[in-house]
């Protein structure tokens, strides 16, 4: 393996509290009652438009204004309580020292993703950051992963997709690479396991052992 591609939410960072706060702020703006943390956490992972439609129970129609309002609020508050998972900073440093090229491939918009990585002091570790609006398609489509591999000058078959969700595992397979599923994130573990990652790990630092 030459390149490691990481999901963001539920993999590198615990961001649930800030996503829930901005989600409930948006619902209040629309006169809707607050939702529990677990409900909103279950809405995360398929991109901001999907999140808006789920938050507002609006499967159809234009949600562009809601997306804009949500992203403005979230960008201001996305580092209020968001933190790196334990061992992430040290593990990324060790992996970089071993010579791996690394990227973040997330369905969160690129601008706010970069803002979070900068704010948490790990942006310098990544040679590429591909967000949900960077390419024409989002995960599980292979395009974002292939874009990251291109940025890192790595063949997809020499890359490894690492994430906590079904979307991450399927995206890796669709791009012709193996996938590592991380347990304990914010996504549905049953769905992630059903997507058949080549390796399952509990704890980010286990990457140092399996690689």
VMD Tcl script that draws the C-alpha trace (Angstrom):
set ca {
  {0.00 0.00 0.00}
  {1.20 3.49 -0.88}
  {-1.76 5.74 -0.09}
  {-4.26 5.85 2.76}
  {-7.63 7.50 2.17}
  {-9.61 8.45 5.26}
  {-13.21 9.36 5.84}
  {-13.66 12.34 8.18}
  {-16.76 12.18 10.42}
  {-16.78 9.06 12.57}
  {-13.28 8.11 11.43}
  {-10.87 10.94 12.17}
  {-13.16 13.23 14.15}
  {-16.02 12.97 16.62}
  {-18.24 15.71 15.21}
  {-21.69 14.58 16.28}
  {-22.36 17.32 18.84}
  {-21.70 20.18 16.43}
  {-23.67 18.54 13.60}
  {-26.61 17.97 15.93}
  {-26.49 21.55 17.20}
  {-26.52 23.00 13.68}
  {-29.16 20.51 12.57}
  {-31.50 21.45 15.40}
  {-30.78 25.15 14.81}
  {-32.00 24.67 11.24}
  {-35.09 22.79 12.37}
  {-35.95 25.55 14.84}
  {-35.56 28.06 12.01}
  {-38.25 26.12 10.16}
  {-40.50 25.83 13.22}
  {-39.71 22.16 13.79}
  {-38.94 20.53 17.16}
  {-35.44 19.38 18.04}
  {-34.38 15.82 17.25}
  {-32.36 13.53 19.48}
  {-28.65 13.14 18.88}
  {-28.91 9.54 17.65}
  {-31.51 10.49 15.05}
  {-29.43 13.25 13.48}
  {-26.27 11.15 13.69}
  {-28.07 8.55 11.60}
  {-28.69 11.17 8.92}
  {-24.99 11.90 8.45}
  {-22.76 10.41 5.76}
  {-24.52 10.82 2.42}
  {-23.78 14.50 1.81}
  {-25.28 17.81 2.87}
  {-28.31 17.74 0.52}
  {-29.37 14.36 1.86}
  {-28.86 15.65 5.41}
  {-31.08 18.67 4.71}
  {-33.89 16.58 3.28}
  {-33.82 14.23 6.25}
  {-33.64 17.05 8.80}
  {-36.58 18.87 7.26}
  {-38.54 15.74 6.24}
  {-38.55 17.16 2.73}
  {-37.82 14.37 0.25}
  {-38.57 16.61 -2.72}
  {-38.33 20.30 -3.59}
  {-35.60 22.93 -3.47}
  {-33.43 22.89 -0.35}
  {-30.62 25.16 -1.58}
  {-31.54 27.98 0.81}
  {-31.53 25.55 3.73}
  {-28.16 24.15 2.68}
  {-26.67 27.64 2.54}
  {-28.08 28.60 5.94}
  {-26.96 25.34 7.54}
  {-23.44 25.57 6.14}
  {-23.00 29.15 7.31}
  {-24.08 28.21 10.82}
  {-22.09 24.98 10.86}
  {-18.90 26.62 9.55}
  {-19.04 29.05 12.48}
  {-19.62 26.28 15.03}
  {-17.97 23.17 13.57}
  {-15.08 23.37 16.04}
  {-17.10 24.12 19.16}
  {-17.01 20.51 20.38}
  {-15.57 18.54 17.47}
  {-12.38 16.70 18.41}
  {-10.01 14.12 16.95}
  {-10.66 10.59 18.13}
  {-8.07 9.25 20.59}
  {-4.75 8.26 19.00}
  {-5.60 9.85 15.63}
  {-2.96 12.60 15.79}
  {-0.16 10.26 16.91}
  {-1.16 7.53 14.45}
  {-1.25 9.93 11.49}
  {2.19 11.22 12.45}
  {3.55 7.67 12.61}
  {1.98 6.68 9.30}
  {3.40 9.74 7.58}
  {6.82 8.93 9.04}
  {6.54 5.47 7.46}
  {6.16 7.14 4.07}
  {2.46 6.72 3.35}
  {0.74 9.40 1.28}
  {-2.58 10.33 2.89}
  {-5.83 11.98 1.87}
  {-9.23 12.75 3.34}
  {-12.21 11.71 1.22}
  {-15.50 12.79 2.77}
  {-19.05 13.58 1.71}
  {-18.90 16.73 3.85}
  {-18.32 19.87 1.75}
  {-14.65 20.52 1.07}
  {-14.43 24.02 2.58}
  {-15.73 23.07 6.02}
  {-13.71 19.83 5.96}
  {-10.50 21.80 5.41}
  {-11.54 24.23 8.15}
  {-11.94 21.35 10.63}
  {-8.63 19.73 9.67}
  {-6.82 23.05 10.00}
  {-8.50 23.82 13.31}
  {-7.54 20.44 14.77}
  {-3.94 20.74 13.59}
  {-3.76 17.80 11.19}
  {-4.30 19.38 7.76}
  {-0.55 19.23 6.99}
  {-0.70 15.43 7.08}
  {-2.86 15.20 3.96}
  {-1.78 15.66 0.38}
  {-5.40 15.83 -0.79}
  {-8.78 16.71 0.68}
  {-11.76 15.67 -1.46}
  {-15.16 16.79 -0.23}
  {-18.69 15.97 -1.23}
  {-18.76 18.93 -3.61}
  {-15.25 18.54 -5.05}
  {-16.27 16.11 -7.78}
  {-19.45 15.53 -9.74}
  {-20.21 12.47 -7.60}
  {-19.95 11.58 -3.91}
  {-19.07 8.32 -2.19}
  {-19.94 5.48 -2.76}
  {-19.17 6.51 -6.34}
  {-15.46 5.89 -7.01}
  {-14.77 9.35 -8.48}
  {-13.73 11.09 -5.22}
  {-11.34 8.25 -4.34}
  {-9.86 8.25 -7.84}
  {-9.40 12.02 -7.57}
  {-7.51 11.59 -4.29}
  {-5.33 8.84 -5.77}
  {-4.52 11.12 -8.70}
  {-3.56 13.93 -6.33}
  {-1.27 11.52 -4.47}
  {0.18 10.02 -7.67}
  {-0.92 6.55 -6.56}
  {-2.62 3.75 -8.50}
  {-6.02 2.94 -6.93}
  {-4.98 -0.68 -6.35}
  {-2.17 0.62 -4.13}
  {-4.61 2.66 -2.05}
  {-6.62 1.75 1.03}
  {-9.98 3.33 1.98}
  {-10.52 3.67 5.73}
  {-13.88 4.65 7.22}
  {-16.71 3.85 9.58}
  {-19.61 3.51 7.13}
  {-21.11 1.38 4.40}
  {-20.52 4.28 2.01}
  {-16.77 4.20 2.67}
  {-16.43 0.45 2.18}
  {-18.50 0.46 -1.00}
  {-16.59 3.45 -2.38}
  {-13.31 1.65 -1.83}
  {-14.50 -1.46 -3.60}
  {-15.99 0.59 -6.45}
  {-12.60 2.27 -6.90}
  {-10.78 -1.07 -7.03}
  {-9.13 -0.84 -3.64}
  {-9.41 -2.64 -0.33}
  {-11.32 -1.13 2.57}
  {-10.82 -1.01 6.33}
  {-13.91 -0.60 8.49}
  {-13.48 1.21 11.79}
  {-15.86 0.24 14.57}
  {-17.17 2.77 17.05}
  {-17.84 5.64 14.65}
  {-21.17 7.35 14.02}
  {-22.43 5.25 11.11}
  {-24.55 2.09 11.28}
  {-22.09 -0.70 12.10}
  {-24.38 -3.42 10.79}
  {-24.58 -1.82 7.36}
  {-20.85 -1.22 7.32}
  {-20.09 -4.85 8.17}
  {-22.57 -6.04 5.53}
  {-20.58 -4.12 2.92}
  {-17.73 -6.59 3.65}
  {-14.61 -4.57 4.39}
  {-11.43 -6.63 4.06}
  {-10.45 -5.71 7.63}
  {-12.39 -4.52 10.68}
  {-10.60 -2.67 13.47}
  {-11.56 -1.30 16.86}
  {-9.37 1.70 17.59}
  {-7.58 3.96 15.12}
  {-4.13 2.99 16.38}
  {-4.70 -0.58 15.11}
  {-3.76 0.78 11.67}
  {-0.15 0.73 12.78}
  {-0.43 -3.03 13.33}
  {-2.34 -4.04 10.19}
  {-0.14 -1.99 7.87}
}
mol new
graphics top color blue
foreach p $ca { graphics top sphere $p radius 0.5 }
foreach p [lrange $ca 0 end-1] q [lrange $ca 1 end] { graphics top cylinder $p $q radius 0.2 }
display resetview
